[in-house]
Amino acid sequence: MAYDGRAVANTILGFAERDGVPVTPMQLVKLVYIAHGWHLALSGSKPLVRQPIEAWKYGPVVADVYHAFKRFGRNQITEPYQDVCGEGNRFFFQTPTIPECPQKALVHQVWNKYKHKTGPELMALTHRLDTPWQEVWNNRGGSSRPGTQIPDDLICKHFSSKRRSAQSGG
């Protein structure tokens, strides 16, 4: 099952709050992308995030996640994204997260591996020459059309190769 990227983001923020680790919007959008990539590689190319991953100047982004948290700028995110739900005159706020399931366990593993990396450090990881962002941004016209989608098959191929490299000790 694919989740709204903001639910994935809120799940990461829950881990951050529990661990007492501050997270900025740049870190969060990168962590959502990385979790999505690892999920694609480990699940046989099933997406974690239902929205497209886009190539922006500063790397891969789920636009809804960026827009939900951009008000924090370069500062620590202090509250999760909330949906407004209801009908008629009855409205309430709901904080979407991933339920207890294998996907949440994977997001937790990603959090534990990358939680101490800064936004610029995570950006450097996503900007390497062998990354899906670099391929779309530099070779598929993304730099002239920011917001160009990064195909899941390209992301899956990249993270699968990282998985094989890690398994072989590389």
C-alpha positions, 0 to 999 in steps of 0.5 A: 500500500502506498501512503500520502507522503505527508503521512510518511513525513509525520511518521518520521517526525514522530521518530524525531520527537521520540529521539529528541532529534530536530528535523528541518524541512530539507531533511524531511523531504530527503528522508521521505525520498530515501524511505521511498527509494529503499521501499521500492528496492526492498518490496519489488518496486512497490511505492511507499509514497503515492505522490510522484517524486519530482526533480527540483533544484535542491534534489528529489522532492514530494511537492506535497511534503515540501508545501506542508512544511515550507513555513518552517524555512530552515528551522526545526519543524515543531508540529506535524502536518494535519488534514482538515476532515469533516462534513457539514458544520463539523470539522476536526484535524487529523494527523496522518501517519503510517500504521504499525506495519512493515512499511513503518518498520522500514521508515524507522530503519531509514530514520535510524540510519540517516537521522544525524545527517544535516539537510545539506549532507542529505542533499549531497547524497541525492546529488551524486553523479549516479543518482536518479535526481542527477539523471533526470536533472542533467540528462532528461531535461529536469533543469529546464523543467523543474518539477519533472517527475523522477520515475519510480523504476529509475529510483528502484534501480538506484536503490537496488544497486545500493542494496546489492553493493551493501550485500557484497560488502561494497 
